[in-house]
């Protein structure tokens, strides 16, 4: 049974979403706890799977990864073997930063980050070799209006 979250747990999660590099001392001060209880709560939140991992968020522009492409994929194949092949192949491509199986007209949606159109073309040529596809439709992001990793808790 998963542990229910109390207001202190939620404050901890909000603070860590904003800055995962906080020390226990800094976190405890921000959420109004002493260090040992704060540390125990963080450990429990990790053990219970509420905190999956801590990462650094990188600046795409500084890394010359300025092109974001949403790739809508349709297929006629819906069997487990095809899905495993496609999911493993697409997931292994580092340009794919998000990957979803969808309902409706689109079967799969990929969020792809690359440096430019030529890099996307190279990615596309590798993608279509993974498994048979019916349609691949690419939409290029013109402007990023909002981007956050923080969940609304």
N, C-alpha and C positions, 0 to 999 in steps of 0.2 A: 504494500500500500504506500502510495506516495505521500510525503509529508505535505500538509497544507501550509501555505505561506501566510505569515502574519505581517503586520505593517513594517516591522524591522527588516524582515527578509526582503520585502519589496523595495525598501529604501536601499538596502545593500545592492540588490540587482540593478536598480536605476543608476546608482553611482558607478558600479562596475561597467555598465553599458556605456557610460559617458567617458570613463577613463579606467581601463583595465590594468593600468600600471600603478594604481594607488597602492601604497604600502598598507598593511593592516592598521598601523597607527593612524594614517591619514583617513582611511575608510572608517575606522571606529569613531574618530572625531566627527566626521561628516554625518554619520547616522546616529550619533548619540549613544554609543555603547562603549564599554571598556574593551581593551584589546583582546583579551582571552575569549569572552563571549562572542565577539565579532569574528575572530578567527574560527571558532567552532561552528558558527553559522555558515561561514563561507565554505568550510570543509563539508558540512552537511549538504549545502546547496550543490556543491560539486558532486558529492557521492550520490545524491538523489537525481542527478542529471539535469538540474535547472541551469547550471553553468556547464556548458559543453567543453569550452576551451577559451583561452585568452589569446588574442592575436593583435598584431599591429595593422592599422589601416594605412595603406600606402597611397600616395598621390599619383593618380594616373597620368596627369599632365607632365609631371617631372620625369616620369618613366617613359614618356612618349607612347603611351597607350591611350590615345585620345579618341579613338573611334569605338563607339558602342553600337552593336548591331543586335537586333532582336530577330531571331531566325525561327520562323514558323514552319513546321514540318508536318506533312501528311504522308501516310503510308497505307497500303492495302493489307499489310501484314500486322496481325495482332496476337500472334502466338508467342508463347514464352521464350522459345529459342531465338526468334527474331529480336524480341525485346531485350533479352540478355546481351545479344551481340551488339545491338545498337547502343544500349545504355552503357555497356563497358567501353565501347569504342569512343563514344562522344564524351563520356566522363573523363577519359584519359587525355583528352585534348586540353592543354593548359589554357587555351583561349576561352574555353567555356567556363564562365564563372557562376552561372546558374542554369539549371536544367529541370524542366517540369514536364510531366505527362498531363495532358489537358483533357477537358471535356469539350464538346462542340466541334466546330469545323476543323480546328487545328489539333493534331494528335500530340505533338511535342513542341515545346517552346524553349529555345536556348537564348541566354544572354551571353554575348560574345564580346570580348574586349581585344582590340588589335591596334596597331599603330596607324594603319592607313588602308586604303582600298586594295592596294596590291597585297598586303598582308591578309586581308579578308579573302581575297581571291584564292590565295594559297590554302587558307583554312578551308574554304568551301570545297576545293578540289579534293582535299583529304576527307572531309565529312561525307561526301557523296559516295566514297569508296567503302564506307563501313558496312552498309546494308542497303537493300533496295528501298528507294523512296519514291513516292508519287509526285510530291511537290515540295520545293524548298523556296520559301518566300522571305526575303531579307528586308527589314526596315531599319534604316540608319537613323540613330538619334541625332536630332539637330541641336538640342539644348537639354541639359540636365536641370530640371526645376527643383527636384528634391531627391536626396539620396541619404538614407540613414540605415544603420544596422540596429538601431535601438527599437526594441519591441514596445508596444503601447501598454505598459503595465502601471 
